[in-house]
Amino acid sequence: MKKREFTKTLLSLVVISMLILGVGAQETTGSQIQEDNSVQLEVKAGITPDSPFYFLDDLFGGSREEKIAEIKQMIEEGNIEAARKALVRYKEYADRLEKEVNPEGREEARRSATAIRNALREVETQIPDGDREEFFNEIIDKEEKIVTSAEIAEKINELCKQLDEMGAYEEYSRLCKTDDDENAPGWKKNLDKKLTTQQEENVKTFANVMKSCFETSGQDCPCEKIPHEEFAIACAKAAPLAVKCDKEGNEQACEELDNLEMPELPDYLEKVWLEIQGGMKEAQFDMHMPKECVEAGAKDPKDCQKIMITTNAPEECREALLNANLKNEYEGRKICDKIMFEKNAPEECKQAGINNFEECGTYMFEQNAPRECIEAGITGKNRNDDKKCREIMENMNQQGIQNMGPEERAICESHEIRDPRDCKDFLIKDGRMKEEYKPEMEGFAGGCGQISDPMKRLECYDNAGKGIGQKHDEFQGRMDIPIECKSVGALSKEACEKHMRDAGQRNDQEGGQCLSEEEARMKEEGCKQCPTCEPRRNIREGCVVMIECINNNQGMRPEYEEGEGPNNMPENKAYREMPEYQEERQEYQQPMNEENQDTPTTPTQEVVNEPTQNPTPIIETSPVTGGFIIENSFYNYYYRR
């Protein structure tokens, strides 16, 4: 008897324990709100809703917590109608915070949500059954959304900074740009403004360094000063080609330099690039003219511009471009864009009242693109959207759609489903196929913002963050690799060391001597002992042959040999003033103006290898060389469908 009673008591305890654990699991599963009973409201109720002066309450500021304190007090007093007035105010504060919560407020949002839930639990049993949904469940749901929004804000903030640091500007434009988003929270607009300003400076730095590189025939190319990795790699590839082209008269190197691919930029940065690259193009022209201009006997950039327009521009644009006094490439593109749009725009865009390429591209993309690309946040606004969409569709094909078996196809056909993507969606929802692919898992986070459910939206950003985070880790792993190795794809320590040895051997055969990366950095550190000096790497054949220490105050540069530095120079070491490079090459490198347009060109003339002054900032009115027609690949983009 006693044994049966003991067993019965034991079973009862087990059942009670399971029920308690079950309730706890229900409360915490999937919740974004932390379980901590010690967290309390930090404010007390002010003027309560049952006061005739309640209308004055918000004049002195308010918060969600204050409104919850008011609701709690009114429920305790049994005044549900007064509590409902405070509930209306709470919802206003909560809605505003859900939209505007910033990454810095993430922890406070979590603490506050926990305090609010704890406060409501204290009066939950006092709420009438018919009002419990409104005064408890809906408030807790709203707090869940606020905490989730804070997590999303933190994730977006992290992803945008990672994309910016990597120089992944195309992906940045999809996820982080706020120019066309009136509803973007203030913190995101401020972040975008700050990062975009720095990106524009990176583009300008690249143009200035390349200008210096071309002006000095590849002798003054401080590529390591360029923050953007792809820009720096392009610079490192251009430097040795510039030496071979201008100093050695190697025509093949000149051709390679003319055809050197520059990193692709999204529209918002491409406009900056087109407006300021004129000075770089002019310097490149001075070093080596395009073949079309040489054959036509062009004497200056303006002549070359006309020849390139006549040779390469769409026939519809030629007359307008020749008659325009183009100051930069961006102006030329705008003129030709307008003409080409009027003559070639799809009828759908005209009927929709669209009158420019950008809007038409977006509109046509929305009408024709696979929904998987739309869901991934690709809009057709960027030049590379078509390429990104193809990547997504190819990945999808590789991960399941084209591998669908006959049984799966038969099931879909029995339900009159013909499209393989619709078939896959149906099979996934029906539980017959595992979902194997999500665009955001490949690092496409642009479409996450379109997801209405907050938890699924957060999951989307988390999945995208895994791909982007992995790329960011790889990027950081390359930080210490010399740009000379990056430019040839030697990204491991062993490959880089081999490249530097091979480059050193080639340079030794030509009478030069390569510095190891450690030697180069030691010399750079020695230069920095001079407060007004900065080091410059002189690169030849992919290796560093000399570190020049430039005194920015005096315009003087000492040449440091082995064992020397700013603090251990021999007494008889002479400083040389930086010569005007233009004086060395009066026949070819003088500024182009009305008085010297007939100056003959001698692009392969041997010159003395003298260092130059720091490059002057590029201005918007720099002339163009006609290259915008050759480089303009997006005319076909909108019309090849």
C-alpha positions in Angstrom: 0.0 0.0 0.0 2.7 2.3 1.0 4.6 1.3 -2.1 1.7 2.2 -4.4 1.2 5.5 -2.6 4.9 6.3 -3.0 4.8 5.4 -6.7 1.7 7.5 -7.2 3.3 10.5 -5.5 6.4 10.1 -7.6 4.4 10.0 -10.8 2.5 13.1 -9.7 5.8 14.9 -9.1 7.1 13.9 -12.5 3.9 15.1 -14.3 4.0 18.4 -12.4 7.7 18.8 -13.3 6.9 18.2 -17.0 4.1 20.7 -16.9 6.3 23.3 -15.3 9.1 22.7 -17.8 6.6 22.7 -20.6 5.2 26.1 -19.6 8.7 27.5 -19.3 9.6 26.1 -22.8 6.5 27.7 -24.2 7.5 31.1 -22.8 11.1 31.1 -23.9 11.1 29.2 -27.2 11.7 31.6 -30.1 11.5 34.6 -27.9 13.8 37.5 -28.4 13.1 38.8 -24.9 15.5 37.7 -22.2 14.4 35.8 -19.1 15.5 37.9 -16.1 13.1 38.6 -13.2 15.4 41.1 -11.6 15.0 43.6 -14.4 12.4 46.3 -13.5 11.0 49.4 -15.1 13.3 52.4 -14.7 10.6 55.0 -14.6 7.4 55.4 -12.6 4.0 56.4 -13.8 3.7 60.2 -14.2 0.4 61.9 -14.7 -2.0 58.9 -15.0 -4.8 58.6 -17.6 -7.5 59.1 -15.0 -6.3 62.6 -14.4 -7.9 65.6 -16.2 -4.3 66.9 -16.8 -3.2 63.8 -18.6 -3.0 65.8 -21.9 0.1 67.6 -20.3 2.0 64.3 -19.7 3.7 64.0 -23.1 4.7 67.7 -23.1 7.5 66.8 -20.8 8.7 63.7 -22.7 7.7 60.1 -22.4 8.7 56.6 -23.1 7.3 53.1 -23.5 8.3 52.2 -20.0 6.4 55.2 -18.6 3.2 54.2 -20.5 3.5 50.6 -19.3 3.9 51.9 -15.7 0.7 53.9 -16.2 -1.1 50.8 -17.6 0.1 48.7 -14.7 -1.2 51.2 -12.1 -4.6 51.6 -13.8 -5.0 47.8 -14.0 -4.2 47.5 -10.3 -6.8 50.1 -9.6 -9.3 48.3 -11.8 -9.7 51.2 -14.3 -9.4 49.4 -17.7 -10.7 52.4 -19.7 -8.0 54.6 -18.3 -5.4 51.9 -18.9 -6.6 51.8 -22.6 -5.7 55.6 -22.9 -2.2 54.8 -21.8 -2.1 51.8 -24.2 -2.8 54.1 -27.2 0.2 56.3 -26.2 2.4 53.2 -25.7 1.7 52.0 -29.2 2.7 55.4 -30.6 6.1 55.2 -28.8 6.5 51.5 -29.7 5.8 51.9 -33.4 8.2 54.8 -33.7 11.0 52.9 -31.9 10.4 49.7 -34.0 11.2 51.8 -37.1 14.0 53.9 -35.8 15.8 51.7 -33.2 19.6 52.0 -33.9 22.4 49.5 -33.4 23.7 51.4 -30.3 20.2 51.0 -28.7 20.2 47.2 -29.1 21.0 46.4 -25.5 18.7 49.0 -24.1 15.9 47.7 -26.2 16.5 44.2 -24.9 16.6 45.4 -21.2 13.5 47.6 -21.6 11.5 44.7 -23.2 12.4 42.4 -20.4 11.3 45.0 -17.8 8.0 45.6 -19.6 7.2 41.9 -19.7 8.1 41.5 -16.0 5.8 44.4 -15.1 2.9 43.0 -17.1 3.3 39.6 -15.6 2.8 41.2 -12.1 -0.8 42.2 -13.1 -1.6 39.5 -15.7 -4.1 37.8 -13.4 -5.8 41.1 -12.7 -6.6 41.7 -16.4 -10.1 40.7 -17.4 -10.1 37.7 -19.7 -11.6 39.7 -22.6 -8.9 42.3 -22.4 -5.8 40.0 -21.9 -5.0 39.8 -25.6 -4.9 43.6 -25.9 -3.1 44.4 -22.7 -0.7 41.4 -22.5 -0.2 39.4 -25.7 -0.2 42.3 -28.1 2.3 44.3 -26.0 4.6 41.3 -25.7 4.4 40.7 -29.4 5.3 44.4 -30.1 8.3 44.2 -27.7 9.4 41.1 -29.5 9.3 43.0 -32.8 11.3 45.9 -31.3 14.0 43.6 -30.0 14.1 41.9 -33.4 14.3 45.3 -35.2 17.3 46.2 -32.9 19.0 42.9 -33.9 18.4 43.6 -37.5 19.8 47.1 -37.2 22.9 45.7 -35.6 23.3 43.1 -38.3 22.8 45.7 -41.1 25.3 48.0 -39.5 27.8 45.2 -39.3 27.3 44.0 -42.9 27.5 47.5 -44.3 30.8 48.2 -42.5 32.2 44.9 -43.7 31.1 45.5 -47.3 32.6 49.0 -47.2 35.9 47.7 -45.7 36.2 45.0 -48.4 35.4 47.5 -51.2 32.4 45.4 -52.2 30.6 48.5 -53.4 28.1 46.7 -55.6 26.7 44.7 -52.7 26.9 47.8 -50.5 24.6 49.6 -52.9 22.0 46.9 -52.7 22.0 46.6 -48.9 23.1 50.0 -47.5 22.2 52.8 -49.9 19.4 55.0 -48.7 19.1 57.6 -51.5 15.9 56.2 -52.8 14.5 55.0 -49.5 12.4 57.7 -47.8 11.5 55.3 -45.0 15.1 54.4 -44.1 15.9 55.0 -40.4 18.0 58.0 -39.5 20.9 56.0 -38.2 21.2 54.1 -41.5 21.0 57.4 -43.5 23.8 58.8 -41.4 25.9 55.6 -41.8 25.4 55.6 -45.6 26.4 59.3 -45.8 29.6 58.7 -43.8 30.7 55.6 -45.7 29.8 56.9 -49.1 31.8 60.1 -48.5 34.9 57.9 -47.8 34.2 55.7 -50.8 34.2 58.8 -53.0 37.5 59.8 -51.5 38.9 56.4 -52.3 37.9 56.8 -55.9 39.6 60.2 -56.0 42.7 58.8 -54.4 42.9 56.1 -57.0 42.6 58.6 -59.8 45.3 60.8 -58.4 47.7 57.9 -57.8 47.1 56.6 -61.3 47.7 60.2 -62.7 51.0 60.3 -60.9 51.9 56.9 -62.1 51.3 57.8 -65.8 53.0 61.2 -65.5 56.2 59.5 -64.2 56.2 56.6 -66.5 55.5 54.2 -63.7 58.2 55.5 -61.4 55.9 57.2 -58.8 53.1 54.8 -58.2 52.3 54.6 -54.5 49.7 51.9 -55.0 49.9 50.8 -51.3 48.3 54.2 -50.4 45.1 53.2 -52.1 42.6 51.9 -49.5 40.5 49.9 -51.9 42.0 46.5 -52.7 40.8 46.2 -56.3 42.0 49.7 -57.1 45.4 49.0 -55.5 45.7 45.8 -57.5 44.8 47.7 -60.8 47.5 50.3 -59.9 50.1 47.6 -59.2 49.4 46.0 -62.6 49.6 49.4 -64.4 52.9 50.4 -62.8 55.3 47.9 -64.5 53.3 48.3 -67.8 53.8 52.0 -67.7 57.6 51.6 -67.3 57.8 49.2 -70.2 55.5 51.3 -72.3 57.1 54.7 -71.9 60.6 54.0 -70.7 61.4 51.0 -72.9 59.1 51.7 -75.8 57.4 48.3 -75.5 54.3 48.6 -77.7 52.7 45.4 -76.4 52.9 46.8 -72.8 51.3 50.0 -74.1 48.4 48.0 -75.6 48.0 46.0 -72.4 48.0 49.3 -70.4 45.3 50.8 -72.7 43.2 47.6 -72.3 43.7 47.3 -68.5 40.4 46.6 -66.9 39.4 49.0 -64.1 37.3 47.8 -61.1 33.6 47.9 -61.8 31.7 50.5 -59.8 28.0 51.0 -58.9 26.2 53.9 -60.4 26.6 56.2 -57.4 30.4 55.9 -57.5 30.7 55.6 -61.3 29.4 59.2 -61.6 32.2 60.4 -59.4 34.8 58.4 -61.3 33.6 59.7 -64.7 33.7 63.3 -63.5 37.3 63.2 -62.1 39.2 60.6 -64.2 39.9 63.2 -66.9 43.3 64.2 -65.4 44.3 60.5 -65.2 43.3 59.9 -68.8 45.2 63.0 -70.0 48.3 61.7 -68.2 47.9 58.3 -69.8 47.4 60.0 -73.2 50.6 62.0 -72.7 52.4 58.7 -72.2 50.7 56.7 -74.9 47.9 57.6 -77.3 45.2 55.1 -78.4 46.2 53.4 -81.6 43.3 55.1 -83.5 44.6 58.5 -82.5 48.2 57.7 -83.4 47.1 56.5 -86.9 45.0 59.6 -87.4 47.9 61.9 -86.3 46.2 63.4 -83.2 48.3 66.0 -81.5 46.5 66.5 -78.2 43.7 65.1 -76.1 41.0 67.2 -77.8 42.0 65.9 -81.2 42.0 62.3 -79.9 38.6 62.8 -78.3 37.1 63.7 -81.7 38.8 60.8 -83.4 37.6 58.3 -80.7 34.0 59.7 -81.0 34.1 59.5 -84.8 35.5 55.9 -84.7 33.7 54.4 -81.8 30.6 56.3 -80.7 27.2 55.1 -81.8 26.3 56.9 -85.0 23.3 58.5 -83.4 25.5 60.3 -80.9 28.4 61.4 -83.0 27.2 64.8 -84.2 26.0 65.9 -80.7 29.2 64.7 -79.0 31.4 66.5 -81.6 29.5 69.7 -81.2 29.6 69.6 -77.4 32.5 71.1 -75.4 32.9 68.1 -73.2 34.7 68.7 -69.9 34.6 65.1 -68.7 33.4 61.7 -69.6 30.3 62.0 -67.5 29.0 64.8 -69.7 29.5 62.7 -72.8 27.6 59.8 -71.4 24.7 61.9 -70.4 24.4 63.4 -73.9 24.6 60.0 -75.6 22.4 58.3 -73.0 19.6 60.7 -73.8 19.9 60.3 -77.5 20.1 56.5 -77.4 17.1 56.4 -75.0 14.9 58.5 -77.3 15.8 56.3 -80.3 15.9 52.8 -78.7 13.9 52.7 -75.5 11.5 49.8 -75.2 7.9 50.7 -75.9 7.0 49.5 -72.4 9.1 52.3 -70.9 7.6 54.9 -73.2 4.1 53.9 -72.4 4.9 54.0 -68.6 6.1 57.6 -69.0 9.7 56.8 -68.2 12.3 59.0 -69.8 15.7 57.8 -68.6 17.9 54.8 -68.8 18.1 54.1 -65.0 14.3 54.1 -64.4 13.7 52.1 -67.6 16.3 49.5 -66.6 14.6 49.1 -63.3 11.2 48.9 -64.8 12.2 46.3 -67.5 14.0 44.3 -64.9 10.9 44.1 -62.7 8.8 43.0 -65.7 11.2 40.3 -67.0 13.6 39.2 -64.2 13.0 35.8 -62.5 11.3 36.3 -59.1 14.3 34.7 -57.4 16.4 37.8 -58.4 13.7 40.2 -57.3 13.5 38.4 -53.9 17.3 38.7 -53.6 17.0 42.5 -53.8 18.3 42.9 -57.3 16.4 45.8 -58.9 18.0 46.3 -62.4 19.2 49.7 -61.3 22.9 48.8 -61.2 24.9 48.0 -64.3 25.9 44.6 -62.9 22.4 43.5 -61.8 22.0 41.3 -64.9 25.3 39.5 -64.0 24.2 39.1 -60.4 20.9 37.7 -61.5 22.5 35.1 -63.7 24.8 34.1 -60.8 21.7 33.4 -58.6 20.0 31.4 -61.3 23.1 29.4 -62.1 23.5 28.6 -58.4 19.9 27.5 -58.2 20.3 25.2 -61.2 23.4 23.7 -59.5 21.5 23.2 -56.3 18.4 21.4 -57.2 16.0 22.7 -59.9 17.6 21.0 -62.9 18.2 17.8 -60.9 14.5 17.3 -60.1 13.7 13.6 -60.6 10.9 12.0 -62.6 8.8 11.3 -59.5 8.9 15.0 -58.4 8.0 16.1 -62.0 5.1 13.7 -62.1 3.7 15.0 -58.8 3.8 18.6 -60.1 2.3 17.6 -63.5 -0.6 15.9 -61.6 -1.2 19.3 -60.0 -0.9 21.0 -63.4 2.3 22.8 -62.3 4.7 23.2 -65.3 7.3 25.8 -64.2 10.2 24.0 -62.4 10.6 26.8 -59.9 6.8 26.7 -59.0 7.2 22.9 -58.8 10.1 23.2 -56.3 8.1 25.7 -54.2 5.1 23.3 -54.2 7.2 20.3 -53.2 9.0 22.2 -50.4 5.6 23.4 -49.0 4.2 19.9 -49.3 7.2 18.5 -47.4 8.4 16.3 -50.3 11.6 18.3 -50.9 14.1 20.0 -48.6 14.8 23.6 -49.3 18.4 23.6 -50.4 18.9 27.1 -51.7 18.3 30.6 -50.5 19.8 33.6 -52.3 20.7 35.3 -49.1 22.9 32.3 -48.1 25.2 33.3 -50.9 25.7 36.8 -49.6 22.8 38.5 -51.3 21.3 40.5 -48.5 19.5 43.1 -50.6 16.2 41.2 -50.6 16.0 40.7 -46.9 14.3 44.1 -46.3 11.3 43.0 -48.4 10.4 40.2 -46.0 7.5 41.3 -43.8 7.9 38.8 -40.9 10.5 40.3 -38.5 11.9 36.9 -37.4 12.3 35.6 -41.0 13.8 39.0 -42.0 16.4 38.6 -39.2 17.1 35.0 -40.3 17.6 36.3 -43.8 20.2 38.8 -42.7 21.9 36.2 -40.5 22.2 33.8 -43.5 23.5 36.6 -45.7 25.9 37.6 -42.9 27.5 34.1 -43.0 28.5 34.5 -46.6 29.6 38.1 -46.3 31.4 37.4 -43.0 33.4 34.6 -44.6 34.5 36.9 -47.4 35.4 39.5 -44.9 37.5 37.0 -42.9 39.3 36.1 -46.2 39.8 39.8 -46.9 41.3 40.5 -43.5 43.6 37.5 -44.0 45.0 39.3 -47.1 45.7 42.5 -45.2 49.4 41.9 -44.7 50.1 40.5 -48.2 52.1 43.0 -50.3 50.1 44.6 -53.1 52.8 43.3 -55.5 51.7 39.8 -54.7 48.0 40.5 -54.8 48.4 41.9 -58.3 49.5 38.5 -59.6 47.2 36.4 -57.4 50.0 35.2 -55.1 47.9 35.3 -51.9 49.5 32.6 -49.7 52.8 33.3 -47.9 54.6 30.7 -49.9 53.3 31.9 -53.3 54.1 35.5 -52.3 57.6 34.7 -51.3 58.2 32.8 -54.5 56.9 35.7 -56.6 59.1 38.2 -54.8 62.1 35.9 -55.3 61.3 35.5 -59.0 60.7 39.2 -59.5 64.0 39.9 -57.7 65.9 37.6 -60.0 64.4 39.2 -63.0 65.2 42.6 -61.7 68.8 41.6 -60.8 69.3 40.5 -64.3 68.4 44.0 -65.4 70.8 45.6 -63.0 68.3 46.4 -60.2 68.0 45.0 -56.7 64.8 44.0 -54.9 64.1 44.7 -51.3 62.4 42.1 -49.2 59.0 43.1 -47.7 60.7 43.3 -44.3 63.5 45.5 -45.6 61.0 47.8 -47.3 58.8 48.2 -44.2 61.9 48.9 -42.1 63.0 51.7 -44.4 59.4 53.1 -44.4 59.5 53.1 -40.6 62.8 54.9 -40.7 61.4 57.6 -43.0 58.5 58.2 -40.6 61.0 59.4 -38.0 60.9 62.6 -39.9 57.6 64.3 -38.9 57.0 65.9 -42.3 58.1 63.0 -44.4 56.2 60.2 -46.0 57.7 57.0 -47.7 57.0 56.1 -51.3 57.7 52.7 -52.8 59.5 52.6 -56.2 58.3 49.4 -57.8 59.8 47.7 -60.8 58.9 44.3 -62.3 56.7 43.5 -59.4 59.2 44.2 -56.6 60.3 47.2 -54.5 63.6 48.5 -55.6 63.8 51.7 -53.5 62.0 53.6 -50.7 61.9 57.3 -51.4 61.4 59.6 -48.4 59.5 62.7 -49.4 59.7 65.8 -47.3 56.3 67.4 -47.8 57.3 70.7 -46.3 60.5 71.4 -48.2 59.7 69.7 -51.5 63.0 67.8 -51.1 63.6 64.1 -51.2 66.7 62.3 -49.8 67.6 59.0 -51.5 68.2 56.4 -48.8 70.6 53.6 -49.5 71.3 50.5 -47.4 71.6 51.3 -43.7 70.5 54.9 -44.1 67.5 56.8 -42.8 66.5 60.4 -41.8 68.5 60.2 -38.6 71.7 58.6 -39.9 72.5 60.4 -43.2 76.2 60.9 -44.2 77.2 64.5 -43.7 77.9 64.9 -47.4 74.6 63.5 -48.5 73.0 66.1 -50.8 69.3 66.7 -51.1 68.0 67.3 -54.5 65.1 69.6 -55.3 62.3 67.8 -57.2 62.6 68.9 -60.8 59.6 69.9 -62.9 58.9 66.8 -65.0 57.3 68.9 -67.6 60.7 70.6 -68.3 62.2 67.2 -69.0 59.6 66.5 -71.7 58.7 69.8 -73.3 58.1 68.2 -76.6 55.3 65.9 -75.4 54.2 66.5 -71.8 53.4 70.2 -71.7 49.8 71.2 -70.8 47.6 71.4 -73.8 46.5 74.9 -74.7 45.9 77.0 -77.7 49.6 78.0 -78.1 51.1 74.5 -78.3 48.5 72.3 -80.0 50.8 71.6 -82.9 53.5 70.1 -80.6 54.8 66.8 -82.2 54.3 63.6 -80.2 57.2 61.3 -79.4 55.7 58.7 -77.1 58.7 56.4 -77.0 61.3 59.0 -76.4 63.9 58.0 -73.7 63.9 60.4 -70.8 65.9 60.8 -67.6 64.2 58.9 -64.7 63.6 61.8 -62.3 61.1 61.8 -59.4 58.2 64.2 -59.5 56.3 66.4 -57.2 53.2 65.2 -55.4 50.3 65.1 -57.8 47.9 68.0 -57.7 44.2 67.3 -57.1 42.2 66.5 -60.1 39.5 69.0 -61.0 36.2 68.3 -62.6 37.1 70.2 -65.8 39.9 67.9 -66.8 39.6 67.1 -70.5 38.6 63.6 -71.7 40.3 61.5 -74.3 37.3 60.0 -75.9 37.5 56.8 -73.9 33.9 56.9 -72.7 32.6 55.3 -75.9 35.0 52.4 -75.7 34.4 51.8 -72.0 30.6 52.3 -72.2 29.4 48.7 -72.1 25.9 49.3 -70.7 24.2 50.4 -73.9 23.6 46.7 -74.7 22.6 46.0 -71.1 19.0 47.3 -71.3 18.3 46.2 -74.8 19.7 42.7 -75.1 16.5 41.0 -73.7 
